[in-house]
């Protein structure tokens, strides 16, 4: 894993695409969000400075705001780490991770738009009425995938086979409740959350809780509303970087990411963060 962090005094347990995880006592973990960037399941050597702090701050914002909907793993305590890492760090409750990504789509975009064009369905869910790209579904739809180095879309039936019917139903309800709340909240502040993903775990009491990150530009698709109530299709999330790679015929090799691309990406992330987290006068 490129540019993963070693922190004195803490045993590293795992380095993900973006986050490094350490032991933090018997009941907790320390998660440090790096400045790494990934796309299409590929992690780049280069970093985007400031990205880790923004993602960490945004997740903490949402964890605090949504804890009445479902418990989450965030522990509201200042981590005992080097001052340079505090803005990128959070203490969380240990959980047994459920190996499924819970994806909720409110608008048709990205891979959902592609598969809809190909066969008129999304994850086996048949769409009976004509849609254009970025159109809003009448109701958000739940489309799970496996969790791993290479994510794979699966049906709800397959998800039940993997994690059980009871857990599946709880995850679906929690995911839709979270999405509907955040959709309304963000729309009032000028951002449309077109789709997003969640991860869940079981805590020491075998309770289902929300983990990882939530409603960040890395795990969500953001569209910006204009003054007339229309949305800007120039996404305010990682899609900008994916489009850059596609436009330049990237073939899963390490590349030099231009500074202007990094700066534009961070500007988009910052706009989404500032709009969503702003307080009304």
N, C-alpha and C positions, 0 to 999 in steps of 0.2 A: 504494500500500500504506500503510495508516494506521500511524503511530507507528513507522516503521522507523528503525533506528539508523544514524547516521553516526559512524564512529570515526576520529579523526585518525590519520594515518599508514598506514592500510590502505585499499586500493581495494575498494569494494563491488562484488561480482559479481552478486548476486542477493538479492532479498527474497522469501521464501516467505510462506505464511500465518502461520507462527510464527517461523521462523528466518531470520536475516540472515547472508549468507555473504560472506567477504572473502578476498582474496589474503593468503597468509602464507608468503612465500618461493616458491621454484620448485616445491617438491614438496608443499606443504601448503596447507590452507585453515584459516581461523578461522571457526567457527560460533558465533554468539551467539543463544541462545534467548531470545526476547522474552517479555513478559507478555501478548502478544496472545492473544485467544481466538477460535476459529472454530467454526462449526457449519453443517452442510449446505452446505459449500463457500462460506460467507460469513464474512468477517473483520470483527469489530466494532471500532469506534473505541475503545471503552473497554478498559482493561487490567485484569487480575486480578493484583494485586501479589503477588510471590513465586512465581508459577506457573513462570516461566522457570527460576529457580534449581532448583526441585524437579524439573522435567522433565530438566534437564541433569544433575543429580546422579544421578537414577535411571538414565538412559541410561549414564552412566559406570560405575555399579555393575554393570549387566548386561553391558556391553562387556568389562569385566575378568573377569567370572565365566564368560562363554561363549566366550572366545577360543580354547579348546581344541576347540570344536565346529567353528567356522569363523573365519577371520581377519576382523577388522573394521577400520574406518578410524580408530579412536581412537588418538591419539598421547599416551602418558602423560607429558606435559610441561606445566608451568605456562605458560599464555598470557601474553605480555607486553602486557597491556591495563590500563586504568584499574582500580584495586582494586574499584571499585563494579560492575565487569562480570565479574570473575573467576569468580564462582559460576555465571554463566550462559554461560560460554565454554568451548569445547574446541578443541584443534588436531586436525585430521584429515588423513589422506592423501588426495591428489587421486585421483579415480576418474572413469571414464566411466560415468555413471548408466544403469542399465537401466530403460527406461520402462514398468515393470510393478510393481504393488503385489502382494506375495505375502501372501495372507490365509489364515490357518489358523484353523479353527473346531473347538473341542472340545465346545462346547455350542451348542444351537440358540437363537439370540437375534437381536434387531435385524432387519436386512434379510433375513437368512436365514430367520428365523421367518415374516416377512411373505410371502416368495416360496413357502415351503413350504405355507403356508395356501392360497395362490392356486392352485398347480399341483402340489404334492406333490414338488417338486424344488428343488435349490439349485445355481445356476450350471450347470444341465443335468444335475446328478447326481441321479438318481431315488432317493428315500428309500422303501424298500419296507415299513418298519414304522412304526406310529403313534408320533408323538412329541408331547409337550407342551412348551410354551415352557420354555426353560432345561434341558431334558433333555440328558444327556451322550450324545454319539455313541459307538458301540462303538469307533470309531477316529477320530482327528481327520481332517478333510477339508480339502483344499487348494482354495481358490476365488480365482483371481487376478482382478485388475482392471487397467484402464489407469491410467496416472499422468498427471495434468494438472489443469487448472482444474476439470474435471468428470469425476470418476472413473466408469468404466463397467465393470460386471462382464463378464468374458469367459470362455470355456471354455479348458481346458488346450490343446486343439487350436489355438485362435486364438492363444494365447500362444506356441506353437511356431512359428506362422507369423510372429509379430512378432520373436522373439528367437532362434529356432533350437531344435532339439530337445535338443542337448547342454546349453545354458545352462538351458533349462527344467527338465530332469531334475535338474541340480545344485541349482537353486533350490528345487525341491520337496523334495529330500532334506534340504537344509540347514534349510529352514523347519520341516519336521516334527521334525527332530532338536532344533532350538532350542526349539520349542514343548513337546515332551515333557519335555525337561529342566526348563524353567522351570515347567511345570505342576506337576511333582512337588515342585520346590523351594518354590514359593509355597504349595502346598496344605499342606505341613508347617508353614508359618508363618501359616496362617489366611486365605489368599486363594486363590480359584479364578480362574484366567485363562480366561474363557469363550471368548474369541477375541482375535486380535491380527493385526497386519500388519507386514511387513518390507519393506525396500527394499535393493537390492543394486547393486553397481557392479563394474567391472573395473579393477584397478590397473595400474600401468605394466608389470607382467609378464603382463598379461591373465589374472590370477587373479580368481576370483569372491570378493568380500568383502562383508561386511555393512556398511551405511551408515545414515545418518540417525539415527533414534531406535529404541529397542528396549524393549518391555514397560513403557511409561509409561502413565499414566491417559489420555493423549491418543490413543494408538494401540492401546489394549487395552481389553477389557471385563472389569472386576474385580467379583467377587462375594465377600462376606465370609462365612467359615464361622463358625457359632455353636458353643457348647460341646458341642452334641449331634451335630456333624458335618453339620448342615443349612446351606444357604447363604441368606444374606440377599439378597432380590431387589432391595433398594434399592442400586443399583449404586454402586461406589466409583470412579467414573471420569467421563468427560465426558457420559455418558448422562443424568446428573442435569440438566445444563444443557440438553441437547436436549429432555428432557421438559418443562422449564420453558417453553421456547419454544413447544412444541406446545400445552401447556395454556393459553397466553396468546394463541393464534392469531397467532403471529408471521408476518409476510408478507415477509421478506427486506428489511426497512428497518432503519436504525440505530435502536436503542432505548436508553433509560437502563436499565442493568442494576442492579437494587437491590443495595445493599451486602450485605444478608443473603443474597442468592443467591451473590454472589462469595465471601463468607465460608464458606458451607456447602459450596460447590464445593471450596474450598481445604482445608477440614477433611476432606473425603472423600479428596482427593488425598494429604493428609498421613497419614491412617490407612493407606492402601494402602502408601505409601512406608515408613512406620515398621514395619509388619508384615513386609514383604518383605525389608527391608534389616537387620532386627535380627539380632544374633548370639545363638546359644545360650549359656547360662551354662556 
